[in-house]
């Protein structure tokens, strides 16, 4: 029997998730006689999680298999959770990897994932199974069920049709692609805000997602304003390690500063070079393309030239490039789609 558990009581439960994960003990072990493998399909949207410790997802799974876990372990009728954590690691109160939780509390909070920054869409994860009894002190141990495993896949539930403000916007196809790729999300359930600005932290996160969120080493530069657990830490670290981004002279990265169009061009140019697909410029004259080329910073000039020559970035409607102006969310969606086509 299949069961779909819908998202409920979001704010109350996120608070509960944060409280619980900080107080539980390390796992103990309880072997089960008959090995069982579970297949679980999740549907949710990572971009709506906003860095919180947990987020509700819809889940489809074999309810009989879950009931077997409950029966074999004599679990109570309420006030316990079944957790799923990557095989090869041990679930503890300090675990930072991906966690899927089925809650059987008195309020039936449903199903949710923790540490959302560790999840990728459409990636099957092999996970061990645990349970935990909820007590008043929130300090019961996780108990590992040695003969159970699960394969869990998260699918993106977001659609461009959710957003009312892009339905007749020139950027619809680009935004649709960016959403389907899991690169961008809305600022609310119905608003994408195509003309809104994008920060430096957001841009590197988009590139990092496009790369499949590879393992990132520690920051090679000591940015005083980029420290874990901010959502963009791994993205900044990876981009910095691969020469795609750098910081400012005061040892900052300024992740919350809106990205300018010339900064955007420079980062995209470096990204293409990282992919061994340096942009080919056939000697186009940038001054003939934009009326304000003298306002382009020296460090950004060649990048703007390269992107403009390859039709990856365009000017404004008044014939200017507006290098110091901020890039919009729609512009970034278009550039990412154009870059993806170029890299194919």
C-alpha positions as CSV (number, residue, x, y, z in Angstrom):
1,X,0.0,0.0,0.0
2,X,1.3,3.4,-1.0
3,X,1.0,6.3,1.3
4,X,1.4,10.0,0.5
5,X,2.0,12.1,3.6
6,X,1.5,15.8,3.0
7,X,3.2,18.8,4.4
8,X,1.7,20.2,7.6
9,X,2.3,22.4,10.5
10,X,5.5,23.8,8.9
11,X,6.7,26.5,11.4
12,X,5.9,24.5,14.5
13,X,7.7,21.4,13.3
14,X,10.8,23.1,12.0
15,X,11.2,24.5,15.5
16,X,10.7,20.9,16.8
17,X,13.3,19.6,14.4
18,X,15.9,22.0,15.5
19,X,15.2,21.2,19.1
20,X,15.3,17.5,18.7
21,X,18.5,17.2,16.6
22,X,20.5,19.1,19.1
23,X,19.7,16.8,22.1
24,X,19.7,13.2,20.9
25,X,22.5,10.8,21.7
26,X,24.6,8.6,19.4
27,X,23.0,5.5,17.9
28,X,22.9,2.0,19.4
29,X,22.2,-1.1,17.4
30,X,19.2,-3.5,17.3
31,X,19.4,-6.3,14.6
32,X,16.2,-7.5,12.9
33,X,15.7,-11.1,11.8
34,X,14.6,-10.5,8.2
35,X,16.5,-8.1,5.9
36,X,14.2,-5.6,4.2
37,X,15.1,-3.0,1.6
38,X,12.8,0.1,1.3
39,X,12.2,2.3,-1.8
40,X,11.2,5.8,-0.9
41,X,10.3,8.6,-3.3
42,X,10.4,12.1,-1.9
43,X,9.0,15.3,-3.5
44,X,10.0,18.7,-2.3
45,X,11.8,21.9,-3.2
46,X,15.3,22.6,-1.8
47,X,15.2,26.2,-2.6
48,X,12.2,26.9,-0.3
49,X,14.2,25.6,2.7
50,X,16.0,28.9,3.4
51,X,18.8,27.2,5.4
52,X,16.5,25.7,8.0
53,X,17.4,22.4,9.6
54,X,14.4,20.6,8.3
55,X,11.8,20.9,5.6
56,X,8.6,19.0,4.8
57,X,8.4,16.7,1.8
58,X,5.8,14.4,0.3
59,X,6.8,10.8,0.6
60,X,5.7,7.7,-1.2
61,X,6.7,4.3,0.3
62,X,5.5,0.9,1.3
63,X,3.6,1.4,4.4
64,X,3.7,-2.4,5.2
65,X,7.5,-2.3,5.3
66,X,7.4,0.6,7.8
67,X,4.8,-1.2,9.8
68,X,7.1,-4.2,10.0
69,X,9.8,-1.9,11.5
70,X,7.2,-0.8,14.1
71,X,6.0,-4.3,14.9
72,X,9.4,-6.0,15.0
73,X,10.7,-3.4,17.5
74,X,7.6,-3.1,19.6
75,X,7.5,0.6,19.1
76,X,4.7,2.6,20.8
77,X,1.6,3.8,18.9
78,X,2.9,7.4,19.0
79,X,5.9,9.5,20.0
80,X,8.7,8.0,17.9
81,X,10.5,8.8,14.7
82,X,12.0,6.6,12.1
83,X,15.2,8.1,10.6
84,X,17.2,7.4,7.5
85,X,20.9,8.3,7.3
86,X,23.6,7.6,4.7
87,X,25.1,4.1,4.9
88,X,28.6,4.1,6.2
89,X,28.1,6.9,8.7
90,X,26.6,6.9,12.2
91,X,23.7,9.1,13.1
92,X,24.4,11.3,16.1
93,X,23.1,14.6,17.5
94,X,25.9,16.3,15.5
95,X,25.2,14.7,12.2
96,X,25.4,17.2,9.3
97,X,24.7,14.9,6.4
98,X,21.2,14.3,4.8
99,X,18.5,12.9,7.0
100,X,15.0,11.7,6.2
101,X,12.5,11.5,9.1
102,X,9.1,9.9,9.4
103,X,7.4,11.3,12.5
104,X,4.9,9.3,14.5
105,X,4.4,11.9,17.2
106,X,1.1,12.7,18.9
107,X,0.6,15.6,16.4
108,X,1.6,13.4,13.4
109,X,4.1,15.9,12.0
110,X,4.6,13.8,8.8
111,X,7.7,13.5,6.8
112,X,10.6,15.9,6.4
113,X,14.3,16.1,5.5
114,X,17.0,17.6,7.6
115,X,20.2,19.3,6.5
116,X,18.7,20.3,3.1
117,X,21.9,21.7,1.7
118,X,23.3,18.1,1.6
119,X,20.5,16.8,-0.7
120,X,20.5,16.8,-4.5
121,X,17.6,16.1,-6.8
122,X,17.2,12.8,-8.6
123,X,20.1,11.2,-6.8
124,X,19.4,7.7,-5.2
125,X,20.9,7.7,-1.7
126,X,21.5,4.4,0.1
127,X,20.6,4.9,3.8
128,X,20.5,3.0,7.0
129,X,17.4,2.9,9.2
130,X,17.1,4.1,12.8
131,X,14.3,4.7,15.2
132,X,14.2,7.0,18.2
133,X,11.6,7.2,21.0
134,X,10.6,10.7,21.8
135,X,10.8,11.4,25.5
136,X,10.3,14.6,27.6
137,X,14.0,15.4,27.6
138,X,14.6,14.7,23.9
139,X,17.7,12.7,24.8
140,X,16.8,9.1,23.8
141,X,19.4,7.4,21.6
142,X,19.0,6.6,17.9
143,X,18.8,2.9,17.5
144,X,20.1,1.5,14.3
145,X,18.3,-1.4,12.6
146,X,21.1,-3.4,11.1
147,X,19.2,-5.5,8.7
148,X,17.2,-2.6,7.1
149,X,18.3,-0.4,4.3
150,X,16.6,2.2,2.1
151,X,17.1,3.8,-1.2
152,X,15.7,7.4,-1.1
153,X,15.4,9.8,-4.1
154,X,14.3,13.4,-3.9
155,X,12.4,14.9,-6.8
156,X,11.9,18.6,-7.4
157,X,8.3,19.5,-6.9
158,X,8.6,23.1,-8.2
159,X,7.3,24.2,-11.5
160,X,7.6,27.5,-13.4
161,X,3.8,27.5,-13.6
162,X,3.8,28.2,-9.9
163,X,5.0,31.7,-10.4
164,X,2.4,34.2,-11.6
165,X,4.9,37.0,-12.4
166,X,6.7,35.1,-15.2
167,X,3.8,33.7,-17.1
168,X,4.0,36.5,-19.7
169,X,7.6,37.6,-19.1
170,X,10.3,37.4,-21.7
171,X,12.3,35.2,-19.4
172,X,9.8,32.4,-18.9
173,X,11.6,29.7,-20.9
174,X,14.9,30.6,-19.2
175,X,13.4,30.6,-15.7
176,X,11.6,27.4,-16.4
177,X,14.9,25.7,-17.4
178,X,16.7,27.1,-14.3
179,X,13.9,25.8,-12.0
180,X,13.8,22.4,-13.6
181,X,17.5,22.1,-13.2
182,X,17.2,22.9,-9.5
183,X,19.3,26.0,-9.9
184,X,16.9,28.7,-8.9
185,X,13.7,29.1,-6.9
186,X,11.1,31.7,-6.2
187,X,11.0,34.1,-3.3
188,X,7.6,32.8,-2.4
189,X,5.2,30.1,-3.6
190,X,3.8,32.3,-6.4
191,X,6.5,35.0,-7.0
192,X,9.8,34.5,-8.8
193,X,10.6,38.2,-9.0
194,X,12.4,38.2,-12.4
195,X,13.5,41.8,-12.1
196,X,14.8,41.3,-8.6
197,X,18.5,41.4,-7.7
198,X,20.8,38.5,-7.0
199,X,23.6,38.5,-4.4
200,X,27.1,37.2,-4.9
201,X,26.4,34.3,-2.5
202,X,23.4,33.4,-4.6
203,X,25.3,33.4,-7.9
204,X,28.0,31.1,-6.7
205,X,25.4,28.8,-5.3
206,X,23.7,28.6,-8.7
207,X,27.0,27.6,-10.3
208,X,27.7,25.1,-7.5
209,X,24.3,23.5,-8.0
210,X,24.9,23.3,-11.8
211,X,28.1,21.4,-11.1
212,X,26.2,18.9,-8.9
213,X,27.5,20.3,-5.6
214,X,30.9,18.6,-5.6
215,X,32.9,18.1,-2.4
216,X,34.5,21.4,-1.5
217,X,37.7,21.8,0.4
218,X,38.1,24.5,3.0
219,X,38.3,28.1,1.7
220,X,41.7,28.9,0.2
221,X,41.2,32.5,1.2
222,X,40.3,33.5,4.7
223,X,37.1,35.4,4.0
224,X,36.0,36.8,7.4
225,X,32.4,37.0,6.3
226,X,32.0,33.4,5.0
227,X,31.8,30.8,7.8
228,X,29.8,27.7,8.1
229,X,27.0,26.9,8.4
230,X,25.8,29.6,5.9
231,X,24.1,28.1,2.9
232,X,26.7,29.4,0.4
233,X,29.8,28.3,2.3
234,X,30.5,25.2,0.2
235,X,29.7,27.1,-3.0
236,X,32.1,29.9,-2.2
237,X,34.8,27.4,-1.1
238,X,34.5,25.4,-4.3
239,X,34.4,28.4,-6.7
240,X,37.3,30.0,-4.8
241,X,39.4,26.8,-5.0
242,X,38.8,26.6,-8.7
243,X,39.7,30.2,-9.5
244,X,36.1,31.2,-10.4
245,X,35.7,33.8,-7.6
246,X,38.0,35.9,-5.4
247,X,37.4,38.3,-2.6
248,X,38.1,41.9,-1.8
249,X,41.3,43.5,-0.3
250,X,39.8,43.5,3.2
251,X,39.6,39.7,3.3
252,X,35.9,39.7,2.7
253,X,33.8,38.0,0.0
254,X,30.7,40.2,0.5
255,X,28.2,37.3,-0.1
256,X,25.1,39.4,0.6
257,X,26.1,42.2,-1.8
258,X,24.1,42.4,-5.0
259,X,26.2,41.3,-7.9
260,X,26.9,43.8,-10.6
261,X,26.7,43.0,-14.3
262,X,30.5,43.3,-14.8
263,X,31.1,40.9,-11.8
264,X,28.6,38.5,-13.3
265,X,30.4,38.6,-16.6
266,X,33.8,38.0,-14.9
267,X,32.6,35.0,-12.9
268,X,30.9,33.4,-15.9
269,X,34.0,33.9,-18.1
270,X,36.2,32.2,-15.4
271,X,33.7,29.4,-15.1
272,X,33.8,28.7,-18.8
273,X,37.6,28.7,-18.6
274,X,37.4,26.2,-15.7
275,X,35.3,24.0,-17.9
276,X,38.0,24.1,-20.5
277,X,35.7,26.0,-22.8
278,X,37.2,29.4,-22.8
279,X,35.1,31.8,-24.7
280,X,36.4,32.5,-28.2
281,X,36.5,36.1,-29.2
282,X,36.9,36.8,-32.9
283,X,38.0,40.4,-32.3
284,X,34.7,42.0,-31.8
285,X,34.9,45.7,-31.0
286,X,33.2,46.2,-27.6
287,X,33.0,50.0,-28.1
288,X,30.8,49.5,-31.1
289,X,28.4,47.4,-29.1
290,X,27.8,49.5,-26.0
291,X,27.9,53.3,-25.5
292,X,29.3,53.1,-22.0
293,X,32.3,50.8,-22.4
294,X,34.6,53.3,-20.7
295,X,32.7,52.7,-17.5
296,X,33.6,49.0,-17.5
297,X,36.4,48.2,-15.0
298,X,39.7,47.2,-16.4
299,X,39.6,43.8,-14.6
300,X,36.2,43.0,-16.2
301,X,36.7,44.4,-19.7
302,X,37.9,41.2,-21.4
303,X,35.2,39.1,-19.7
304,X,32.5,41.5,-20.9
305,X,34.1,41.5,-24.3
306,X,34.2,37.7,-24.4
307,X,30.6,37.2,-23.3
308,X,29.2,39.9,-25.5
309,X,31.0,38.5,-28.6
310,X,29.4,35.1,-27.9
311,X,25.9,36.5,-27.3
312,X,26.0,35.2,-23.7
313,X,25.4,38.6,-22.2
314,X,23.6,41.5,-23.9
315,X,23.2,45.2,-23.2
316,X,20.3,47.2,-22.0
317,X,17.6,48.6,-24.2
318,X,19.2,52.0,-24.3
319,X,22.4,50.8,-25.9
320,X,24.4,50.7,-22.7
321,X,25.9,47.7,-20.9
322,X,25.5,49.3,-17.4
323,X,28.5,47.5,-15.9
324,X,28.0,48.9,-12.4
325,X,24.2,48.1,-12.4
326,X,23.0,45.0,-10.6
327,X,22.1,41.9,-12.5
328,X,18.6,40.6,-12.3
329,X,17.3,37.2,-11.6
330,X,15.9,36.8,-15.1
331,X,19.2,37.9,-16.6
332,X,21.0,35.3,-14.6
333,X,18.6,32.6,-15.6
334,X,19.1,33.5,-19.3
335,X,22.9,33.6,-19.0
336,X,23.0,30.2,-17.2
337,X,20.9,28.6,-20.0
338,X,23.0,30.2,-22.7
339,X,26.2,29.0,-20.9
340,X,24.8,25.5,-20.6
341,X,24.1,25.4,-24.3
342,X,27.6,26.7,-25.0
343,X,29.2,24.0,-22.8
344,X,27.4,21.2,-24.5
